[in-house]
């Protein structure tokens, strides 16, 4: 195969590159960002795709944000590739910040003014995941199901996260839409100008050659 990887990665190497891409997130994000700006699609569709990805990244979907981003992109006719790339705003480095900001805003709007520190929000996620795993095993064993942690998680974390994340996602997504739309239009205008200048230069050289 022409595009087959030269080296076979171990399971550990695959996990490490998933969590931390080779070359770092900055290099990976820069490469993908330039790919988005240069997509051969209408600027509005590219910008709508980016809006979907950024919006989904702020929600409590926990690494399923790209599925939400693609569904929204299909719904509003956005570019799917741009939506997936923009959903990478949610990654292992940004998830804690997105979660804490979304939960904090949601708790404030819902009147849960006592709030929760960042470490406790993360602890609630862990407790809910543990209890969910326990209940899955309870379906095939004689264990008794538990719902306390999930109930607290849903009321104190998930609902505030859903509300706060939706609001922050709309704000960030709108900003990303306007920015990307301007950048794509500027890039294409610059590209057209360069092609025009190149064509005029070739025409001048051809005219000089014919005249000589």
C-alpha positions as CSV (number, residue, x, y, z in Angstrom):
1,X,0.0,0.0,0.0
2,X,1.3,3.5,-0.9
3,X,0.0,5.2,2.2
4,X,0.8,2.5,4.7
5,X,2.6,3.6,7.8
6,X,6.3,2.7,7.7
7,X,6.4,1.8,11.3
8,X,3.9,-0.2,13.3
9,X,2.8,1.7,16.4
10,X,2.3,-0.2,19.7
11,X,-1.0,0.3,21.6
12,X,0.8,2.5,24.1
13,X,2.1,4.7,21.3
14,X,-1.3,5.0,19.7
15,X,-2.8,6.1,23.0
16,X,0.0,8.7,23.6
17,X,-0.5,10.2,20.1
18,X,-4.2,10.3,20.7
19,X,-3.8,12.3,23.9
20,X,-0.8,14.3,22.6
21,X,-0.3,14.4,18.8
22,X,3.1,14.1,17.4
23,X,4.5,17.6,17.1
24,X,2.1,18.9,19.8
25,X,-1.4,20.3,19.6
26,X,-0.2,23.6,18.3
27,X,1.3,22.2,15.2
28,X,-1.6,19.8,14.6
29,X,-4.1,22.6,15.1
30,X,-2.2,25.0,12.8
31,X,-2.2,22.4,10.1
32,X,-5.9,21.7,10.4
33,X,-6.7,25.4,10.6
34,X,-5.0,26.1,7.3
35,X,-6.8,23.1,5.8
36,X,-10.1,24.7,6.9
37,X,-9.3,28.1,5.4
38,X,-8.4,26.5,2.1
39,X,-11.4,24.2,1.8
40,X,-13.0,24.3,-1.7
41,X,-16.4,25.2,-0.5
42,X,-18.6,28.3,-0.1
43,X,-17.2,30.6,2.7
44,X,-20.6,30.5,4.4
45,X,-20.7,26.7,4.5
46,X,-17.1,26.6,5.9
47,X,-18.0,29.2,8.6
48,X,-21.2,27.3,9.5
49,X,-19.2,24.1,9.9
50,X,-16.8,25.9,12.2
51,X,-19.7,27.3,14.2
52,X,-21.1,23.8,14.7
53,X,-17.8,22.4,15.8
54,X,-17.1,25.1,18.3
55,X,-20.6,25.1,19.7
56,X,-20.5,21.3,20.2
57,X,-17.1,21.6,21.9
58,X,-18.6,23.6,24.8
59,X,-21.3,21.1,25.5
60,X,-21.2,18.2,28.0
61,X,-20.8,15.5,25.3
62,X,-17.4,14.3,26.5
63,X,-15.5,13.5,23.4
64,X,-18.7,12.8,21.4
65,X,-18.8,16.5,20.4
66,X,-17.8,15.7,16.8
67,X,-20.9,13.6,16.4
68,X,-23.1,16.6,17.6
69,X,-21.0,18.9,15.4
70,X,-21.6,16.8,12.2
71,X,-25.3,16.4,13.0
72,X,-25.6,20.2,13.3
73,X,-23.6,20.8,10.2
74,X,-25.9,18.5,8.2
75,X,-28.9,20.3,9.7
76,X,-27.8,23.8,8.7
77,X,-25.8,22.8,5.6
78,X,-22.3,23.5,7.0
79,X,-19.1,21.9,5.9
80,X,-18.6,18.6,7.7
81,X,-14.8,18.6,7.7
82,X,-14.8,22.1,9.1
83,X,-17.2,21.0,11.8
84,X,-15.0,18.1,12.8
85,X,-11.9,20.1,12.9
86,X,-13.5,22.9,15.0
87,X,-14.8,20.3,17.5
88,X,-11.2,19.7,18.4
89,X,-11.5,22.8,20.5
90,X,-12.5,20.2,23.1
91,X,-9.4,18.1,23.8
92,X,-7.7,16.6,26.8
93,X,-6.1,20.0,27.6
94,X,-9.2,22.2,27.3
95,X,-11.9,19.9,28.8
96,X,-11.3,20.9,32.4
97,X,-11.6,24.6,31.5
98,X,-14.6,24.1,29.3
99,X,-16.3,22.0,32.0
100,X,-15.6,24.3,34.9
101,X,-16.7,27.4,33.0
102,X,-19.9,25.8,31.6
103,X,-20.9,24.3,35.0
104,X,-20.1,27.5,36.8
105,X,-22.3,29.6,34.4
106,X,-25.1,27.1,34.5
107,X,-25.1,26.9,38.3
108,X,-25.2,30.7,38.5
109,X,-28.2,30.9,36.1
110,X,-30.0,28.1,37.9
111,X,-29.6,29.7,41.2
112,X,-27.1,27.3,42.6
113,X,-25.0,30.2,43.9
114,X,-22.9,28.1,46.3
115,X,-21.0,26.8,43.4
116,X,-18.4,24.0,43.3
117,X,-14.6,24.1,43.1
118,X,-13.0,22.7,40.0
119,X,-11.7,19.6,41.7
120,X,-15.1,18.7,43.0
121,X,-16.7,19.0,39.6
122,X,-14.1,16.6,38.3
123,X,-14.8,14.3,41.2
124,X,-18.5,14.3,40.4
125,X,-17.7,13.1,36.9
126,X,-15.6,10.3,38.3
127,X,-18.3,9.2,40.8
128,X,-21.0,9.3,38.1
129,X,-18.9,7.2,35.7
130,X,-18.1,4.7,38.5
131,X,-21.8,4.3,39.5
132,X,-22.8,4.0,35.8
133,X,-20.3,1.2,35.4
134,X,-21.6,-0.5,38.6
135,X,-25.2,-0.3,37.2
136,X,-24.1,-1.8,33.9
137,X,-22.6,-4.8,35.8
138,X,-25.7,-5.0,37.9
139,X,-27.8,-5.8,34.8
140,X,-26.0,-9.2,34.5
141,X,-25.1,-9.9,38.2
142,X,-26.9,-9.9,41.5
143,X,-25.6,-6.5,42.4
144,X,-28.0,-3.8,43.6
145,X,-28.2,-0.7,41.4
146,X,-27.2,2.7,42.7
147,X,-28.5,6.0,41.6
148,X,-27.5,8.6,44.2
149,X,-24.3,9.8,42.5
150,X,-25.9,9.8,39.1
151,X,-28.9,11.8,40.5
152,X,-26.6,14.4,42.1
153,X,-24.5,14.5,39.0
154,X,-27.5,15.1,36.8
155,X,-28.9,17.9,38.9
156,X,-25.7,19.6,40.1
157,X,-23.4,19.1,37.2
158,X,-25.0,17.9,33.9
159,X,-28.0,20.3,33.7
160,X,-25.9,23.3,34.6
161,X,-23.2,22.2,32.2
162,X,-25.8,21.7,29.4
163,X,-27.2,25.2,30.0
164,X,-23.9,27.0,30.6
165,X,-22.2,25.2,27.8
166,X,-24.9,25.9,25.3
167,X,-24.7,29.7,26.1
168,X,-20.9,29.8,25.9
169,X,-21.0,27.6,22.8
170,X,-23.4,30.0,21.0
171,X,-21.2,33.0,21.9
172,X,-17.9,31.3,21.0
173,X,-19.4,29.7,17.9
174,X,-20.8,33.0,16.6
175,X,-17.4,34.6,17.1
176,X,-15.7,31.8,15.3
177,X,-18.3,32.0,12.5
178,X,-17.6,35.7,11.9
179,X,-13.8,35.3,12.2
180,X,-13.6,32.3,9.8
181,X,-16.0,33.9,7.3
182,X,-13.7,36.9,7.1
183,X,-10.5,34.9,6.9
184,X,-11.8,32.6,4.2
185,X,-13.0,35.6,2.1
186,X,-9.7,37.4,2.6
187,X,-7.7,34.3,1.7
188,X,-9.6,33.7,-1.5
189,X,-9.5,37.4,-2.4
190,X,-5.7,37.3,-1.9
191,X,-5.5,34.1,-4.0
192,X,-7.4,35.6,-6.8
193,X,-5.2,38.7,-6.7
194,X,-2.1,36.6,-6.9
195,X,-3.4,34.6,-9.8
196,X,-4.4,37.8,-11.6
197,X,-0.9,39.3,-11.0
198,X,0.7,36.1,-12.2
199,X,-1.4,36.0,-15.3
200,X,-0.7,39.6,-16.1
201,X,3.1,39.0,-15.6
202,X,3.0,36.1,-18.0
203,X,1.1,38.2,-20.5
204,X,3.7,40.9,-20.3
205,X,6.5,38.5,-20.7
206,X,4.8,36.9,-23.7
207,X,4.2,40.4,-25.2
208,X,7.8,41.4,-24.7
209,X,9.0,38.1,-26.3
210,X,6.7,38.5,-29.3
211,X,7.7,42.2,-29.7
212,X,11.4,41.3,-29.5
